[in-house]
Amino acid sequence: MKAPLSLRVGFLAAASVVRPAMNLLTSKDWSGLEHIPDTGFILVANHISELDPLALAHMVYNQGHLPHVLAKAELFRIPVVGKMLHGMHHIPVERTRGGGASLEAAERVLAEGGAILIYPEGTITHDPQLWPMKAKTGAARLALKTGAPVIPVGQWGIQEMFPRHGRYPRVWPRKNARIKVGPPVQLNDLRTVPHTRSVLKEATERIMTAITTQVEDLRGETMQVGRFDPRTGTRNGDSA
């Protein structure tokens, strides 16, 4: 289904600003683009910088899709910025309300053939080495309920321009924003069974393992066993 003209015009206006800026500030090293479906899919990625959504949306838009990002609700309350986010059908996530309304909005986008961008960790990783940390189950819930393909993405390099806790971007020298897209996460065996907590945890683990594989390829190293849990400040083997 083709997106409404007003929505396409809104993305075109945003892209006319974002794309030149990203091209100026970063070099593009994108691989695995053949794994991106033609319509109706969920992209799941690691979260390492406040600029991640721009870098990933840039890539998705360049492939001919309108990227709809699940983002923290606080951004939608900023004057002008919030109005623009709502107008482009990005989706606010209220962290204190369970995310039901956000998932319903994402379902509508997928039903119309749109692309949903999700960071399963819910926030920039707290892992000291910036590896993907323990994730929430929202992406798994959406995937299992809708049947939409889940495409894992690894990002690396954009954090050099805007690191966690950084106050200002580091624009020089020009940074290399690397993105690697992997094959769809295999969830078919979990779609037809009751979506219990254990099933959601298994789906989330598969998603995070697929994302981590892409990040490991980009970094040329292997993540140590277990995932960092921001609630405990320790590393363990449970990622859902």
N, C-alpha and C positions, 0 to 999 in steps of 0.2 A: 504494500500500500504506500502510495507516494505521500510524503509529508505535506501539510498545508503550505500554501505559498507564503503566508506570513511567517511561519516557522523557518522556512528555508531562507527567507530574506533576513531574518534575525541572525541566523548562523552565518550567512554571507557577510553581514556587517561586522560581526565579531571576528570572523576569520580574516577580514581585510586589515585588522589591527594585529591580531595575535600571530598569524602566520609570518608576516614580515619581521616581527619582533623576535620570534623564535628562530627564524632563519638567520637573523643577524647575530643573535647571542649564542646559538648552539649549532653544532654540526649534527647531521642526522645519520645515524647508523642503525637502520631498521632491518630486521631479518625475520623470516618465518611468516611473511605477510600472506602467503598462500593459504594459511590456516584460517584466515578470517572469512566467515560465511557471507553469503550474499544478503541475508536478511535475518532479523530477529535473533540476536545473540547477546550473551553476557560476557564481557571481558573482565577478568579478575586479575589484579596486579599487586605487587608489593608496593609499600608506601615509604618513601625515603626523604621526601621534600615537599614543602608547600606548593612547589611548582609542578609536582607530578601530574595533576589533572590537566594542566596546559600542555605538557609534553605528550601525554597519552591521547588527549583529544585532538591534538595536532595530527598525530599519526592516523587516528581513525577517520578524521575528516578528509585527509588526503586520499583515503581509500574509497571515498564516495559515500560515507555514512555520516549521519548526524549523531554525535555522541551525547548521551544523556547521563550525567554524573550523579551518583548518590553522594551528597555532601552534607557536612554538619549544618544543622538548622541555623546556627548563629550567623552564617554567611548570608542567609536570606533576609536577615533583619537589618543589614547595612543599607542605608539609603542609596538609591541608584543601582548599586551592585545587586541587591536583592530583587529589585524589579526586573533587571536584565536576566537573572538566573531563572526567575519564574517564567518570564516570557519565552525562554528557550527550552522550557519543560525539563529543566534539571530538577532533581528530587531531593527535598530536605529530609534529613534524618534527625528525629528527636531522640537523643540518646537515653532519655529517662522514660520513654513511653513504649518501649518494646519494638518499635519499628513497623507495626502493622500497617499504618497508613502509607509508609514509604514503599513497602512491598506491593501494596495494591496499585500505587501509582506506577511502579516499575512493571507490573504485570500488564498494565494498559499500554505502555510503550512497546513492550515485546509483542503484544497482540497486534500492534500496528506495524510490526516489522522493524522496529527501532533497535538501536544498539545501547545497551546499558553498561556503564563503567562502574565497577565496584572495587573498593579496597577492603578485602575481608578483615584485615586487622582493625579497621575502624578508625585508626589514627596513624600518624607517622611512627614507625617502629621504635621501640625503646631498647632494642637489642644493642649492646655496646658496639658490635661489629656491623650493625645495620642489616643483619639477616632478617628475613620474614619471621615475625614473632607469632605467638599464640593468636588465633583468629576467632572471630564471632561466627555464628551459624547463619547469618542473614543471606549470604550468597547461596549457600546450600539450600536453604528453604525456598528461595525464589527459583532456583534451577530445578529442584525436584517437583515443585508445584506446577511450573509452566512447561517443563520438558525442553526448554530452550538450551541450545548448546552452550557449554561453558568453555571459554577460550583463555588459557593461562598466559600471562604476560610477565616478563621480567624487565625491570628498569634499572639502569645504573649510569651514573655520571651526572645526572641533573642535580644531585645533592651537592655537587661541587660549586654550583652557582648559588644555591640557596640551601645551606645545611640546616639541620634541625637546631633550633634556638638561635639561628642567625638573625640579625636585625636588618641587614642590608644585603642585597645580592652582590655576588662577586662576578662582575661581567667581563673581567680581563684576567688572563687570556681567555679566548673563546672556548667554551666547554663542549665536550662530546656527549650528547644525550643519546644513550644506547637503549634500544628496545628490542626484545626478542619475543616473538609470538610462538607459542607451542601448539601442538595438536589438541583437539578437544579432550577434556577430562572425561574419562569413562565412568558414567553414572547410571547407565541403563538398568543395571540390576537392582538399583536402589529406588528407582522411580515407581515401581509397581508394588512396593511393600509399604506398610504403615510407616509414616515419617516420625518415628520415635526419636528420643534424644540420642540413643546410640547410633541410629541410622544417620541423623544429622551430623553427629561427630565424625562418623566414618566418611561421609561425603565431604565434610570440611577438611579432613585430613588429606583426602585425595586432591582436593583443590590446592591446598597449601603445598603439598609435595610437588605438584606440577609447576606451581609458581616458582618454588625454590630451585627446581631443576633448571629453569630458564635463567634465574639469577646466577646460579653456579656456573653455567656456561658463559655468561657475560663476564663474570669476575675471574674465571679460570681457576677456581678453588672450590673445595667442598665444605659445606656447612657442618659444623660439629654436631654431634648427636643431640637431639632434643631441641625444643623451642623455648625461647625466652618468654616468661610469663610476667607481664607488667604489674600484675596484682601482687606477686610475691617477690619480684626482683630476682627470680632464679630461673634456671633452665630445666625443662623437663620434657618428657616425650609425648605429652598430651597437647594437641593443637586445636582442639575444638571446645 
